[in-house]
Structure formats: C-alpha cells, structure tokens
Amino acid sequence: MGELEPRILIVSDIHLSALKSNLDQFSFFLNKIIAGEFGDDLQALLILGDFIDLCTSVKKTFLTDIKIISIFNQLLEIKKKMNLIFIPGNHEIPVTSSVFSGNYDEKFKKRKKFFLLKFKNSIIEELFPSNMICQYIILSKWENESALLLYESQDQIYNHPINKIKVDKLDLKEDYKCLMLHGYQFDSDVFRFFVAPLWKSMISYHNAEVKETFDYFWNEVVKEHRKIKPITMEEMKSDLVKLKNISSDDIDILFSDLSSLEFNIVKLNIKIMKKWENAKESNYYINGIKEFFEEAKCDFTLINHIIYGHSHISGVSTETIMSHEVEIVNDGAWQHVQPTHAEIHHDGKIYLK
C-alpha cells in the first residue's frame, strides 16, 4: 500500500483573499491531509507560490477573514505532522528582472526579508519560518539520502542549500533531480520589460482600495473575458456587493478614499496586462523554461524533472531541453479552474491529481 501513497504533496496558486479563489475545496484538501487520507508516509507539503494575494488588502481582509484564518489553522495542524515549505510567488513579493534591474536571485533575499517583516508576529511568520522559505527546491540524493534541498539563489544550487530536509521511504535514482519553483522565472523578456513593473506597482501600492480595485478587474473582468472600458466605479461597487456578499454601505466605506484618477490608472494598467494574459499558452511557458535553462548560472542539464505553478494551466509533458529529456509538470491552481495538486511517490514518480 505504501508504494501507492505520496511522500510529498505540492500545491500552487491558491490566492487567499483574492476573488474567485476556491477556498472551500482547498480547506477540504487540507482536511484530508490532517485526517491521514494520503497515508502514513506523507512527509512534506510544498506551496509553490501565490498562496496569499497581496494585490488585495492585508490587515483589513485576510488576517481577519474567518475562512482564511481557518485555513491558516489547518496548516498549523499539518505543520505539527510534517514539513511545510513555502516558495513566494509574484503575488507575495514584487517581481521584476531585466538587464537594468538585475536578476531574480539578486533581489530574492531582500524581498523575502521584507515579506517576513510585513508579517512579523503574525500567523504567517509562525507557519513559514525563514529557513522554510526559498526560491528553488531540488529533490535529489544528498549524502546517500533522498532530500529536499532549499535554495535562495542559483549560486547556492547543488552545494550550499539553506536547508536540507530528509525524506524517508523515497527510493530515488542517483541521477534523479527535480527542480521546483513558482514559475515567474519563465516569463518572457516582453513581460519583464513592460508588464512586470506594472505588476510590481500594484503589489507595492499601500492603499487597500486600489488593491481591491485591481483584484476586481483582474479576477472578475479579465479572467471572465469582460470588456474593461465600459465599467464605472459604481458598477464595480455594485458587482462587489454580490461577489463579496457584503452590504453596499460596507462597499462604500471600503472605497471611500478611491479617487477617479486611481480608478482610471488601474483600468489603464489592466488593459496592458490583459494583452499579456491573452497571449499566454502552455507553449509560452515551455519556451520560457528552455530559455531559463540556457541562461542559468548553474548546470541545469542535471535537472530531469520540473514542477511549477504560476500559469494556472495544469498539465504534464516531456520536453527536450539542452539535448536531454525533462518531465515538466504544472500543478495548476485553486482559482478560476478545476483545482489540481501534484504528488511525488516512493520512486520519485510525479502524479497530477
């Protein structure tokens, strides 16, 4: 029976606090872990980014939301039983990378530190201590044992992990190497130059009402294939009364400080970002992975499996990258789509469920 049960579970893109997030199903999934339905050999739950959503309010929304607090408490229960590892995604930390701004690795440590500062003395800090937050994870043999190796940057990979977590009852081949990351690293240069700075400005904005406006346009308008231009501030507020299931008075209070200028700036930014969203396909990320391998500072020819999220497009494929075969798994999302997760079993085999 043990061979049919996972040693590691991987999820991505839950987007706590954002519109259209499937929190009920995610909570049900966590309850299955707590109840032991994945078997006695499960040893780690990995969250590959976009777990929370800093495009919405923080203190006003998700640290006081009953459903979200319940999910945090479920994760605390899970943490008592197994390792809980977190890779921040582009919805948790501002992400830009270009020839002008430097690469992701140079900024990750600073952004991780800022993220932890933001949630100091909160349940987030309790769930994810610094040594359990990283940018890259590699599952492989380490000193003759199967282990999850955590890295903040490529220059650490293979030799200097910030944390090593042994995984029992996992029989990996000597050359088995599975790279896990969020996947923002695979976005195109066009995105990095034109869209990422807009995204960063939205994430970094201090006004909760601007973030809520962005959340509405991204998740209710862009993702639902509605036209952006005709929507007024009053129409947005009317929609949100139904979507958030709160009174019109509460909505008025929430957006009382939102100016027409701010509202229209969000709409303009969203129009630009919609063009990028419409251009995304599975092949977009496969090409991005190939470029990422070619430009990497470390030797990624050793990698033969990849698990990532980010695109919300779940799937499994085998691709030839730098003259060798790599199994690529996107473990999907818990927002706008049928939720999926990845499992790693006793021999390193990856299943998408």
N, C-alpha and C positions, 0 to 999 in steps of 0.2 A: 504493500500500500504506500510506503514511504516514497517510492520512486515516482508515484503519480501525484505527489503533493509538492507544492513550491517551497523553495528555501528563501526566495526573495520575491517581494511584490513591488511593482513600480507603477506610479500614477503621475499624471501631469495635468496642468491647466484646469484646476478646479475653480479658480476665480471667485474665491469667497468675497462676498459683498457686492459683486457686480450683478447687473440684471441678467436674467436667463440662466444663472448658474443652477445646476441640478443638485441642490444640497440634500434633498431627501434621499436620492439614490446613493450619494456619497456617504451619508450617515448610515444607510443600510449596509453598504460595503464595509465600513469601519466596524459595525456591529458584528458582522460575520467574522472579522479578524479577532475581535475580542472574545467571541464565543468559541473560537478554535476551529472554525469550519474549514480552514485551509490546512489543517493538520498540525502535528506536534513539532515538525521540523522547520517551520517558518521562523526565520531569524532576523529579518530586516524589512522595513517598509521605506522605500525611497520616493521622495517627492521631487520631480524634475522641473520645478519652477511654475510660476504663475499660480501659486497656491492661494495667495491673497491678492487683492487688487487695489493698488494704491492710486488707481485712477478714480476711485471713489473716496469718500471721507474715511478717515481712520477712527478717531475718537468718537465722532458722532454716529458712525454707522457700525463698524464691525467689531469694536471692542465692547459694544453694548447690545448687539443683536443676539436674541435668545438662541436662534438656530446655530449661529456661528460659535457662540460660547459652548453650546452642547457638543459641536464637532471638536473644538479645542479640548474639551474634557475627555472625549472619546480617544483622542490622540494621546493624551496623558496616560490613559489606561493602557494603550498599546505600548507606549514607551516603557512601561514597567516590565513588559514581557519580552521586548525585542529592541533592536536598534532602529532609530528613527533618524533618517538623513535627509537633508534639505539642500537643493540647489536653487538659489534665487533666479527667477526669470526676469524678463523685461517688464513685467507688471509690478515687480517688487523693487527693482533698482533701475535707475536711469541707464540706458544702454546706448552708447554711440561708439563708433570705431571708424577711423579713417586715417589717411596719411597725415592729416592735420592734427587730429585729436589723440593719436596713439591707438594701440590695440586694446582689446577687451581685457587681457591679462594685466596690463599696467594699471588699470582702473579698478579691477575687481576688489582688491583688498580694501581700498578706500571706501568703495560703495558698500561692501559687506560691513565694515565698521560703522558706517553711517546708518545702515539698516538696523543693526543691533542697538545703536544709540537711540534710534527712534522708538524702539520697543523695550527700552531698559525698564526693568521692574514690572514687566507685563507677562502674560501667559505665553506670548511668543518667545520671549527670552528663556522661559522655563522649558518650552518644547524643543527649541533649537539652540543649544549652546554653541559657541564659536567653533569648536572642533568638529561639529557635526554639520557645518555649513561650508559648502565648497562650490567650485565652478565645474570641476570634472571629477568623475568617478571611473575607476577602472577595476573591473572584476577579473582577477587572474590568479595564477600561482604566485605566492610570495613566501620565500624561505620554506618551500615544500608544503605549504598550506594554502588552501583556497581563501582568498581575502578580498574585501572591498577596500580599495586604496583611494583616499580622498586628496584632491589637489586644488589649489587656488589658481595655479598658472601652469602653462606648458613647460616652463623650465624646471618644474618640480617632477614632472611625469617620469615614471619608472624608478626614480632614485630617492626622491625626498617627499613622500606623502605627508600631509599634515595629520593624518590619522590612518591607522590600519585596523580593520575590523575582520577578525577571523569568521569564516562561515563554515560550520560543521556539516558533515554529510553531503558535501558538494564535491563530486569527483570530476575535476576539470583536467583536460589535457594540458601538457606543459606549454603548448603554444597558444592556448585559449586566452584571448584578451578582448573584453567587451567594454567599450567606451560608452559612458552615459553622461549626458549633458542636456541643458534645456533646449538648445537649438537656435537661439538668436544668432549664434556664430555663423549660421549657414545662410543668413540673409544676403542679398546681392549688394554690390557696391552702390547701385542706384538707391536702394533703400537706405544704406548707411549715410549717403550724402544728403538726400532730400527728405526722407521720411523720419529717420531716427531722431534728428534734432527736434522735430515737432512732437514726437512721442515723449522725448525727454522733458520738454517744456510742460506737457500735460501732467506727467508723473510728478514733476518737481513743484508744480503750482501749489500754493499754500491755501487757496480758497476752496473750501469744500464744495461750494455751489458750482464752481467751474468744473471740478472733477465729476460732480454728479451730472452736469450737462454733457460732458464728454462721454460718460458711461451711457447715458441715454442715446446719444447719436450713434455711438459705435455699436452697441448691442441691440438697440431697438430699431434703428433706422438702417445703418449699413448692413448689418447681418441679416436683417429681414428684407433687404432689397427694396427699401422705400426711397423716394426722392427726398433729397436733403433740402433743396432750396425753398419749397413752399412752407416748411414747418416754422411756425412762430413760437415765441416763448410761451404764450398762453396755451398753444396746442401741446407743447411739450409738458407743461404742468398738468394739463388735463389727462394726458396719457399716463403720467406718473402716478396720479391718484389711483388709477386702476392697477397699474403694474406693481406698485409698492403696497397697495391695499391700505392706504392711509387717507386721512381727510384732506380736503382742499385747503383748509386752514394751515395744516402742518406743512403742506407743499409750499404754500405762500411764505411761511416762515423760513423754510429751507432755502428758498431762492430770493429772499428779501433783499440781499445785497448784490445780486447778479445784475450787472448793467447790460444795456443793449449792446454796447461795444464788446464786452466779454462774450456775450452770447454769439455775436456775429463772427468773432475771431475763432471761436470753437467750430462754428459751421464751416468757415474757410479752411481751417486745418483738416477737418474731417473730409472735405471734398478732395483734398490732395491725398489723404491716406486711403480713401476709398479706391482710388485708381490702383494703388499698390495691392489692396485687398483683392480686387477683381482679377489681378494678374497672377495670383498665387495658384499653383497646382502642385501635385506631388512631385512632378519633374523639376519644378522650381527649386525644391529643397535637395533633390538628388544632385543637381548641378552644383548647388551651394556646398554640399558635403564634399564633392570632388575637389572644388576649389580650396576648401578648408584644409583637406589633406595635403594638397600641393604646396600651400603657403605655410604649413605648420612649422614651428621651430623645432619640434621633436619628431622622432621617427614614427609616424603613424602607419607605416607599412606593416607594423606588427599587429595592428588592430584588425580583428576579423569579425567583430560584431559591433553594432551601434544601436543604442536605444535613445530616443529623444522625443520631445513633445513639440510645443510652440505652434505648429501649423494647424492643429486640431484635425488633421487628416490622418486617421489611423490606417495602418497597413504594414505589410511585410514584403520585402523584396530582396533579391540578391543582385548586387551590382559589382562590376569590375572597376576597381579604383586603384590607380597606380600599379596596374598589372597583377593585382590579386583580388580574389573574391571576398566581398564583405556582405554579411547579412545586415540589413537595415530595417529596424523596427520603429515605427512611430506609434506610441502608445495612446494617441488620441487625446480626448478632453472630456470634461464633465460640464460642458456649456455649449448649447446650440446643436449638439449631436448626440447620438446614442453613446453613452459612456463606455469606455474600454479601459483595461489595465493590462500590464504585461506581467508574466510570471517567469521566473528562472527556476528550473527543476534540477534534479540531482546531478545530471551530466552537463549542465550549462545550457541545455536546450531552452530556447525562449518561446513562450506561447503568448499570443494575444487573445485575451478573453473578453 
